[in-house]
Amino acid sequence: MKKLDEGTLKLKYGDVSLKSLFDHLHQFIRLRSQLKNLELSVRLEGPIPNCVQADKRRIMQILLNLACNSIKYTFEGGVEIVGRMRDATHFVVEISDTGIGIDPSLLERIFSMFGLIDKKASTHETGVGIGLYLCKRLVDMMQGKIAIQSVQGRGTKCTVEIPVVPTIGTHSPGPVLITCIPVRVFGAI
């Protein structure tokens, strides 16, 4: 956090397998969703490069934070995480849930530090209020985009777009299903 605020945090680009990244994401969040008896779908769609140049650690940090938030604020239904290439150099991840949603009055400050503290207190969930702030800062460092759409009482959809550089090689065919946990199609938010 200190390095991020001081502007001294450096991104560390290297070879990243997007399939491996999603496999690890699924492994990290599967137990959380099972403990809450939630459906979980984690998948890649369309042709995906076998390997890209990106900062694996920071991408995983962003996706874990967003996925854990979705699970935390979903009490029935489930969470769906879909990754795809928008074009040759942009990886897009959509995380949708059937959770409690976000009060529209809070959406304008959602990426501010401590922006949702009032909401967390009202749902008896814990957190320090910096997760979405950190996600936004990291996505900005990568020259990407992050957006949240939400309908209170119906759920939330977070979309992250991150520039990547595909390495030379073939694309893997899609879609790739990473989980066998029951999949359900979620309504548009």
FIKOLZA-1660 file (N, C-alpha, C; in steps of 0.1 Angstrom, whole numbers, plus 5000, padded with zeros to 4 digits):
% residues 189
   i   px   py   pz ch aa at
   1 5008 4988 5000  A  M  N
   1 5000 5000 5000  A  M CA
   1 5009 5013 5000  A  M  C
   2 5019 5013 5008  A  K  N
   2 5028 5024 5009  A  K CA
   2 5035 5027 4996  A  K  C
   3 5040 5016 4990  A  K  N
   3 5047 5018 4977  A  K CA
   3 5037 5023 4966  A  K  C
   4 5025 5018 4967  A  L  N
   4 5014 5023 4957  A  L CA
   4 5011 5037 4959  A  L  C
   5 5010 5042 4971  A  D  N
   5 5007 5056 4974  A  D CA
   5 5019 5065 4971  A  D  C
   6 5031 5060 4973  A  E  N
   6 5043 5068 4970  A  E CA
   6 5046 5068 4955  A  E  C
   7 5040 5059 4948  A  G  N
   7 5043 5058 4933  A  G CA
   7 5056 5050 4931  A  G  C
   8 5060 5042 4940  A  T  N
   8 5073 5035 4939  A  T CA
   8 5070 5020 4936  A  T  C
   9 5058 5016 4936  A  L  N
   9 5054 5002 4932  A  L CA
   9 5057 5000 4917  A  L  C
  10 5064 4990 4914  A  K  N
  10 5067 4987 4900  A  K CA
  10 5061 4974 4896  A  K  C
  11 5055 4974 4884  A  L  N
  11 5049 4962 4879  A  L CA
  11 5060 4953 4874  A  L  C
  12 5058 4939 4876  A  K  N
  12 5068 4930 4872  A  K CA
  12 5062 4921 4861  A  K  C
  13 5065 4924 4848  A  Y  N
  13 5059 4916 4837  A  Y CA
  13 5067 4904 4835  A  Y  C
  14 5060 4893 4831  A  G  N
  14 5066 4881 4828  A  G CA
  14 5056 4872 4820  A  G  C
  15 5060 4860 4817  A  D  N
  15 5051 4851 4810  A  D CA
  15 5040 4846 4819  A  D  C
  16 5028 4847 4815  A  V  N
  16 5016 4843 4823  A  V CA
  16 5007 4834 4814  A  V  C
  17 5004 4823 4819  A  S  N
  17 4994 4814 4813  A  S CA
  17 4981 4818 4819  A  S  C
  18 4972 4823 4811  A  L  N
  18 4958 4827 4815  A  L CA
  18 4951 4816 4821  A  L  C
  19 4952 4804 4814  A  K  N
  19 4945 4792 4819  A  K CA
  19 4950 4789 4833  A  K  C
  20 4963 4789 4835  A  S  N
  20 4969 4786 4848  A  S CA
  20 4965 4796 4859  A  S  C
  21 4964 4809 4855  A  L  N
  21 4959 4820 4863  A  L CA
  21 4945 4817 4868  A  L  C
  22 4936 4813 4859  A  F  N
  22 4923 4810 4862  A  F CA
  22 4921 4797 4871  A  F  C
  23 4930 4787 4868  A  D  N
  23 4930 4775 4876  A  D CA
  23 4933 4779 4891  A  D  C
  24 4944 4787 4893  A  H  N
  24 4948 4791 4906  A  H CA
  24 4937 4800 4913  A  H  C
  25 4930 4809 4905  A  L  N
  25 4919 4817 4911  A  L CA
  25 4908 4807 4916  A  L  C
  26 4905 4798 4908  A  H  N
  26 4894 4788 4911  A  H CA
  26 4898 4781 4924  A  H  C
  27 4911 4776 4925  A  Q  N
  27 4915 4769 4937  A  Q CA
  27 4914 4778 4950  A  Q  C
  28 4917 4790 4948  A  F  N
  28 4917 4799 4960  A  F CA
  28 4903 4802 4965  A  F  C
  29 4893 4803 4956  A  I  N
  29 4880 4807 4960  A  I CA
  29 4870 4796 4961  A  I  C
  30 4873 4784 4956  A  R  N
  30 4863 4773 4956  A  R CA
  30 4858 4770 4970  A  R  C
  31 4867 4769 4980  A  L  N
  31 4863 4765 4994  A  L CA
  31 4854 4776 4999  A  L  C
  32 4857 4789 4997  A  R  N
  32 4849 4799 5002  A  R CA
  32 4834 4798 4997  A  R  C
  33 4833 4795 4984  A  S  N
  33 4820 4794 4978  A  S CA
  33 4812 4782 4983  A  S  C
  34 4820 4771 4985  A  Q  N
  34 4814 4758 4990  A  Q CA
  34 4809 4760 5004  A  Q  C
  35 4817 4767 5013  A  L  N
  35 4813 4769 5027  A  L CA
  35 4799 4777 5028  A  L  C
  36 4797 4785 5018  A  K  N
  36 4784 4793 5018  A  K CA
  36 4773 4786 5009  A  K  C
  37 4777 4774 5004  A  N  N
  37 4767 4767 4995  A  N CA
  37 4763 4775 4983  A  N  C
  38 4773 4782 4977  A  L  N
  38 4771 4790 4965  A  L CA
  38 4775 4782 4953  A  L  C
  39 4768 4785 4942  A  E  N
  39 4773 4780 4929  A  E CA
  39 4785 4788 4924  A  E  C
  40 4794 4782 4918  A  L  N
  40 4806 4789 4913  A  L CA
  40 4809 4784 4899  A  L  C
  41 4811 4794 4890  A  S  N
  41 4815 4791 4876  A  S CA
  41 4827 4799 4873  A  S  C
  42 4838 4793 4869  A  V  N
  42 4851 4800 4866  A  V CA
  42 4855 4795 4852  A  V  C
  43 4855 4803 4842  A  R  N
  43 4858 4798 4829  A  R CA
  43 4865 4809 4820  A  R  C
  44 4872 4804 4810  A  L  N
  44 4877 4812 4799  A  L CA
  44 4869 4809 4786  A  L  C
  45 4866 4820 4779  A  E  N
  45 4858 4818 4766  A  E CA
  45 4866 4823 4754  A  E  C
  46 4864 4816 4743  A  G  N
  46 4870 4820 4731  A  G CA
  46 4884 4817 4730  A  G  C
  47 4891 4820 4719  A  P  N
  47 4905 4817 4718  A  P CA
  47 4913 4825 4728  A  P  C
  48 4922 4819 4735  A  I  N
  48 4930 4825 4746  A  I CA
  48 4945 4822 4742  A  I  C
  49 4953 4832 4742  A  P  N
  49 4967 4829 4740  A  P CA
  49 4973 4820 4751  A  P  C
  50 4982 4811 4746  A  N  N
  50 4988 4801 4756  A  N CA
  50 4995 4809 4767  A  N  C
  51 5001 4820 4763  A  C  N
  51 5010 4828 4772  A  C CA
  51 5009 4843 4768  A  C  C
  52 5009 4851 4778  A  V  N
  52 5009 4866 4776  A  V CA
  52 5020 4872 4785  A  V  C
  53 5024 4884 4782  A  Q  N
  53 5033 4891 4791  A  Q CA
  53 5024 4900 4799  A  Q  C
  54 5025 4899 4813  A  A  N
  54 5016 4906 4822  A  A CA
  54 5022 4905 4836  A  A  C
  55 5017 4912 4845  A  D  N
  55 5021 4911 4859  A  D CA
  55 5012 4901 4866  A  D  C
  56 5015 4889 4867  A  K  N
  56 5007 4878 4872  A  K CA
  56 5003 4881 4887  A  K  C
  57 5012 4885 4895  A  R  N
  57 5009 4887 4909  A  R CA
  57 4998 4898 4911  A  R  C
  58 4999 4909 4904  A  R  N
  58 4990 4920 4905  A  R CA
  58 4976 4917 4899  A  R  C
  59 4976 4909 4888  A  I  N
  59 4964 4905 4882  A  I CA
  59 4956 4896 4892  A  I  C
  60 4964 4887 4897  A  M  N
  60 4958 4877 4907  A  M CA
  60 4952 4885 4919  A  M  C
  61 4960 4895 4924  A  Q  N
  61 4956 4903 4935  A  Q CA
  61 4942 4910 4932  A  Q  C
  62 4941 4915 4920  A  I  N
  62 4929 4922 4916  A  I CA
  62 4917 4912 4916  A  I  C
  63 4919 4901 4909  A  L  N
  63 4908 4891 4907  A  L CA
  63 4904 4885 4920  A  L  C
  64 4914 4882 4928  A  L  N
  64 4910 4876 4941  A  L CA
  64 4902 4885 4950  A  L  C
  65 4906 4898 4950  A  N  N
  65 4899 4908 4958  A  N CA
  65 4884 4909 4953  A  N  C
  66 4882 4910 4940  A  L  N
  66 4869 4911 4934  A  L CA
  66 4861 4899 4936  A  L  C
  67 4867 4887 4934  A  A  N
  67 4860 4874 4936  A  A CA
  67 4856 4872 4950  A  A  C
  68 4865 4875 4960  A  C  N
  68 4862 4873 4974  A  C CA
  68 4851 4883 4978  A  C  C
  69 4851 4895 4973  A  N  N
  69 4840 4905 4976  A  N CA
  69 4827 4899 4971  A  N  C
  70 4827 4893 4959  A  S  N
  70 4814 4888 4954  A  S CA
  70 4809 4876 4963  A  S  C
  71 4818 4868 4967  A  I  N
  71 4814 4857 4976  A  I CA
  71 4809 4862 4989  A  I  C
  72 4817 4872 4995  A  K  N
  72 4813 4877 5008  A  K CA
  72 4799 4883 5008  A  K  C
  73 4795 4890 4998  A  Y  N
  73 4782 4897 4998  A  Y CA
  73 4771 4889 4990  A  Y  C
  74 4774 4876 4988  A  T  N
  74 4763 4868 4981  A  T CA
  74 4760 4857 4992  A  T  C
  75 4747 4856 4994  A  F  N
  75 4742 4847 5004  A  F CA
  75 4734 4835 4999  A  F  C
  76 4729 4837 4986  A  E  N
  76 4723 4826 4979  A  E CA
  76 4725 4828 4964  A  E  C
  77 4725 4817 4956  A  G  N
  77 4727 4819 4942  A  G CA
  77 4742 4816 4940  A  G  C
  78 4749 4825 4934  A  G  N
  78 4763 4822 4931  A  G CA
  78 4771 4833 4925  A  G  C
  79 4783 4829 4921  A  V  N
  79 4793 4838 4915  A  V CA
  79 4798 4832 4902  A  V  C
  80 4799 4840 4891  A  E  N
  80 4803 4836 4878  A  E CA
  80 4815 4845 4874  A  E  C
  81 4826 4838 4870  A  I  N
  81 4838 4846 4866  A  I CA
  81 4842 4841 4852  A  I  C
  82 4842 4850 4842  A  V  N
  82 4844 4847 4828  A  V CA
  82 4855 4856 4823  A  V  C
  83 4866 4849 4817  A  G  N
  83 4877 4857 4811  A  G CA
  83 4877 4854 4796  A  G  C
  84 4880 4865 4789  A  R  N
  84 4881 4864 4774  A  R CA
  84 4890 4875 4769  A  R  C
  85 4895 4873 4757  A  M  N
  85 4903 4883 4750  A  M CA
  85 4893 4892 4743  A  M  C
  86 4893 4905 4746  A  R  N
  86 4885 4915 4738  A  R CA
  86 4890 4916 4724  A  R  C
  87 4903 4917 4723  A  D  N
  87 4911 4917 4711  A  D CA
  87 4924 4911 4714  A  D  C
  88 4934 4913 4705  A  A  N
  88 4947 4906 4706  A  A CA
  88 4955 4911 4718  A  A  C
  89 4951 4923 4724  A  T  N
  89 4960 4928 4734  A  T CA
  89 4952 4933 4747  A  T  C
  90 4939 4928 4748  A  H  N
  90 4932 4932 4760  A  H CA
  90 4924 4920 4766  A  H  C
  91 4928 4916 4778  A  F  N
  91 4921 4905 4785  A  F CA
  91 4910 4911 4794  A  F  C
  92 4898 4906 4793  A  V  N
  92 4887 4911 4800  A  V CA
  92 4881 4900 4809  A  V  C
  93 4879 4904 4822  A  V  N
  93 4873 4895 4832  A  V CA
  93 4860 4901 4837  A  V  C
  94 4849 4893 4837  A  E  N
  94 4837 4898 4843  A  E CA
  94 4834 4889 4855  A  E  C
  95 4831 4895 4866  A  I  N
  95 4828 4888 4878  A  I CA
  95 4814 4892 4882  A  I  C
  96 4804 4883 4881  A  S  N
  96 4790 4886 4883  A  S CA
  96 4785 4877 4895  A  S  C
  97 4776 4883 4903  A  D  N
  97 4771 4876 4915  A  D CA
  97 4756 4879 4916  A  D  C
  98 4750 4871 4924  A  T  N
  98 4736 4872 4928  A  T CA
  98 4734 4877 4942  A  T  C
  99 4744 4886 4946  A  G  N
  99 4745 4890 4960  A  G CA
  99 4735 4902 4963  A  G  C
 100 4738 4909 4973  A  I  N
 100 4729 4919 4978  A  I CA
 100 4730 4932 4970  A  I  C
 101 4739 4933 4961  A  G  N
 101 4740 4945 4953  A  G CA
 101 4746 4957 4961  A  G  C
 102 4747 4968 4955  A  I  N
 102 4753 4980 4961  A  I CA
 102 4743 4992 4960  A  I  C
 103 4741 4999 4970  A  D  N
 103 4732 5010 4970  A  D CA
 103 4737 5020 4960  A  D  C
 104 4728 5025 4951  A  P  N
 104 4733 5034 4940  A  P CA
 104 4740 5046 4945  A  P  C
 105 4736 5051 4957  A  S  N
 105 4743 5063 4962  A  S CA
 105 4758 5060 4965  A  S  C
 106 4762 5048 4967  A  L  N
 106 4776 5045 4970  A  L CA
 106 4784 5042 4958  A  L  C
 107 4778 5040 4946  A  L  N
 107 4785 5036 4934  A  L CA
 107 4795 5047 4930  A  L  C
 108 4792 5060 4932  A  E  N
 108 4801 5071 4927  A  E CA
 108 4814 5071 4935  A  E  C
 109 4814 5066 4947  A  R  N
 109 4826 5066 4956  A  R CA
 109 4832 5052 4958  A  R  C
 110 4827 5042 4950  A  I  N
 110 4831 5028 4953  A  I CA
 110 4846 5026 4952  A  I  C
 111 4853 5033 4944  A  F  N
 111 4868 5031 4943  A  F CA
 111 4876 5040 4952  A  F  C
 112 4869 5048 4961  A  S  N
 112 4876 5056 4971  A  S CA
 112 4880 5048 4983  A  S  C
 113 4891 5052 4989  A  M  N
 113 4895 5045 5001  A  M CA
 113 4884 5046 5011  A  M  C
 114 4880 5036 5018  A  F  N
 114 4870 5035 5028  A  F CA
 114 4856 5039 5022  A  F  C
 115 4854 5038 5009  A  G  N
 115 4842 5042 5002  A  G CA
 115 4830 5034 5006  A  G  C
 116 4831 5022 5010  A  L  N
 116 4819 5014 5013  A  L CA
 116 4818 5009 5028  A  L  C
 117 4825 5016 5037  A  I  N
 117 4825 5013 5051  A  I CA
 117 4811 5012 5057  A  I  C
 118 4802 5021 5053  A  D  N
 118 4789 5021 5058  A  D CA
 118 4782 5009 5054  A  D  C
 119 4784 5004 5042  A  K  N
 119 4777 4992 5037  A  K CA
 119 4782 4980 5045  A  K  C
 120 4795 4979 5047  A  K  N
 120 4800 4967 5054  A  K CA
 120 4794 4967 5068  A  K  C
 121 4793 4978 5074  A  A  N
 121 4788 4978 5088  A  A CA
 121 4773 4973 5088  A  A  C
 122 4766 4977 5078  A  S  N
 122 4752 4973 5077  A  S CA
 122 4749 4959 5074  A  S  C
 123 4759 4952 5068  A  T  N
 123 4757 4938 5065  A  T CA
 123 4765 4928 5074  A  T  C
 124 4771 4934 5085  A  H  N
 124 4778 4926 5095  A  H CA
 124 4790 4919 5089  A  H  C
 125 4795 4924 5077  A  E  N
 125 4807 4918 5071  A  E CA
 125 4819 4927 5075  A  E  C
 126 4831 4921 5076  A  T  N
 126 4843 4928 5080  A  T CA
 126 4851 4932 5068  A  T  C
 127 4859 4942 5070  A  G  N
 127 4868 4947 5059  A  G CA
 127 4873 4960 5063  A  G  C
 128 4884 4964 5058  A  V  N
 128 4889 4977 5061  A  V CA
 128 4886 4988 5051  A  V  C
 129 4880 4985 5040  A  G  N
 129 4875 4995 5030  A  G CA
 129 4886 4999 5021  A  G  C
 130 4896 4991 5018  A  I  N
 130 4906 4995 5009  A  I CA
 130 4908 4986 4996  A  I  C
 131 4900 4975 4996  A  G  N
 131 4902 4965 4986  A  G CA
 131 4899 4971 4972  A  G  C
 132 4887 4977 4970  A  L  N
 132 4884 4982 4957  A  L CA
 132 4892 4994 4953  A  L  C
 133 4897 5002 4963  A  Y  N
 133 4906 5013 4961  A  Y CA
 133 4919 5007 4955  A  Y  C
 134 4924 4997 4961  A  L  N
 134 4937 4990 4956  A  L CA
 134 4935 4985 4942  A  L  C
 135 4924 4978 4940  A  C  N
 135 4921 4972 4927  A  C CA
 135 4921 4983 4916  A  C  C
 136 4915 4994 4919  A  K  N
 136 4914 5005 4909  A  K CA
 136 4928 5011 4906  A  K  C
 137 4936 5013 4917  A  R  N
 137 4949 5018 4915  A  R CA
 137 4958 5009 4907  A  R  C
 138 4957 4996 4910  A  L  N
 138 4965 4986 4902  A  L CA
 138 4961 4985 4888  A  L  C
 139 4948 4985 4885  A  V  N
 139 4943 4985 4871  A  V CA
 139 4947 4998 4864  A  V  C
 140 4947 5009 4871  A  D  N
 140 4952 5022 4865  A  D CA
 140 4967 5021 4861  A  D  C
 141 4974 5015 4870  A  M  N
 141 4989 5014 4868  A  M CA
 141 4991 5005 4855  A  M  C
 142 4983 4996 4853  A  M  N
 142 4984 4987 4841  A  M CA
 142 4978 4993 4829  A  M  C
 143 4973 5005 4830  A  Q  N
 143 4966 5012 4819  A  Q CA
 143 4954 5005 4815  A  Q  C
 144 4947 4999 4824  A  G  N
 144 4934 4991 4821  A  G CA
 144 4922 4999 4826  A  G  C
 145 4911 4992 4826  A  K  N
 145 4898 4998 4830  A  K CA
 145 4891 4988 4840  A  K  C
 146 4884 4994 4849  A  I  N
 146 4875 4987 4858  A  I CA
 146 4862 4994 4860  A  I  C
 147 4851 4986 4860  A  A  N
 147 4838 4992 4861  A  A CA
 147 4829 4983 4869  A  A  C
 148 4820 4989 4877  A  I  N
 148 4811 4981 4885  A  I CA
 148 4796 4985 4881  A  I  C
 149 4788 4976 4879  A  Q  N
 149 4773 4978 4877  A  Q CA
 149 4767 4970 4888  A  Q  C
 150 4756 4975 4894  A  S  N
 150 4750 4968 4905  A  S CA
 150 4735 4972 4906  A  S  C
 151 4727 4963 4909  A  V  N
 151 4713 4965 4912  A  V CA
 151 4711 4960 4926  A  V  C
 152 4707 4969 4935  A  Q  N
 152 4705 4965 4949  A  Q CA
 152 4695 4954 4950  A  Q  C
 153 4698 4943 4957  A  G  N
 153 4689 4932 4959  A  G CA
 153 4690 4921 4948  A  G  C
 154 4698 4924 4937  A  R  N
 154 4699 4915 4926  A  R CA
 154 4713 4910 4923  A  R  C
 155 4723 4919 4926  A  G  N
 155 4737 4915 4924  A  G CA
 155 4745 4925 4918  A  G  C
 156 4757 4921 4915  A  T  N
 156 4768 4931 4911  A  T CA
 156 4776 4924 4900  A  T  C
 157 4780 4932 4890  A  K  N
 157 4789 4928 4879  A  K CA
 157 4801 4937 4879  A  K  C
 158 4813 4932 4880  A  C  N
 158 4825 4939 4879  A  C CA
 158 4832 4935 4866  A  C  C
 159 4836 4945 4858  A  T  N
 159 4844 4942 4846  A  T CA
 159 4857 4948 4847  A  T  C
 160 4868 4940 4845  A  V  N
 160 4882 4945 4845  A  V CA
 160 4887 4942 4831  A  V  C
 161 4894 4952 4825  A  E  N
 161 4900 4950 4812  A  E CA
 161 4915 4954 4814  A  E  C
 162 4924 4944 4811  A  I  N
 162 4938 4946 4813  A  I CA
 162 4946 4944 4800  A  I  C
 163 4954 4954 4797  A  P  N
 163 4963 4952 4785  A  P CA
 163 4973 4941 4787  A  P  C
 164 4974 4932 4778  A  V  N
 164 4984 4921 4778  A  V CA
 164 4991 4920 4764  A  V  C
 165 5003 4914 4764  A  V  N
 165 5010 4912 4752  A  V CA
 165 5011 4897 4749  A  V  C
 166 5004 4892 4740  A  P  N
 166 5005 4877 4737  A  P CA
 166 5019 4874 4732  A  P  C
 167 5024 4863 4737  A  T  N
 167 5037 4858 4732  A  T CA
 167 5035 4850 4720  A  T  C
 168 5045 4848 4712  A  I  N
 168 5044 4841 4699  A  I CA
 168 5040 4827 4702  A  I  C
 169 5030 4822 4695  A  G  N
 169 5026 4808 4696  A  G CA
 169 5011 4807 4693  A  G  C
 170 5006 4796 4694  A  T  N
 170 4992 4794 4690  A  T CA
 170 4982 4797 4702  A  T  C
 171 4970 4800 4698  A  H  N
 171 4960 4802 4708  A  H CA
 171 4953 4789 4711  A  H  C
 172 4949 4788 4723  A  S  N
 172 4941 4776 4727  A  S CA
 172 4927 4778 4724  A  S  C
 173 4920 4767 4720  A  P  N
 173 4906 4769 4716  A  P CA
 173 4898 4772 4729  A  P  C
 174 4887 4778 4728  A  G  N
 174 4878 4781 4739  A  G CA
 174 4865 4775 4736  A  G  C
 175 4855 4774 4746  A  P  N
 175 4858 4778 4759  A  P CA
 175 4865 4768 4768  A  P  C
 176 4871 4772 4779  A  V  N
 176 4877 4763 4788  A  V CA
 176 4870 4763 4801  A  V  C
 177 4864 4752 4805  A  L  N
 177 4857 4752 4818  A  L CA
 177 4866 4747 4828  A  L  C
 178 4868 4755 4839  A  I  N
 178 4878 4752 4849  A  I CA
 178 4871 4745 4861  A  I  C
 179 4859 4746 4863  A  T  N
 179 4852 4741 4874  A  T CA
 179 4841 4732 4870  A  T  C
 180 4838 4722 4879  A  C  N
 180 4827 4713 4877  A  C CA
 180 4816 4716 4886  A  C  C
 181 4817 4726 4894  A  I  N
 181 4806 4730 4903  A  I CA
 181 4794 4734 4895  A  I  C
 182 4782 4731 4899  A  P  N
 182 4770 4734 4890  A  P CA
 182 4771 4748 4885  A  P  C
 183 4768 4750 4872  A  V  N
 183 4768 4763 4866  A  V CA
 183 4754 4767 4863  A  V  C
 184 4751 4780 4865  A  R  N
 184 4738 4785 4863  A  R CA
 184 4740 4798 4856  A  R  C
 185 4732 4801 4846  A  V  N
 185 4733 4814 4839  A  V CA
 185 4727 4825 4847  A  V  C
 186 4735 4835 4849  A  F  N
 186 4730 4847 4857  A  F CA
 186 4724 4857 4848  A  F  C
 187 4713 4863 4854  A  G  N
 187 4706 4874 4847  A  G CA
 187 4715 4886 4845  A  G  C
 188 4712 4894 4835  A  A  N
 188 4720 4906 4832  A  A CA
 188 4717 4916 4843  A  A  C
 189 4728 4923 4847  A  I  N
 189 4727 4933 4857  A  I CA
 189 4728 4947 4851  A  I  C
% end
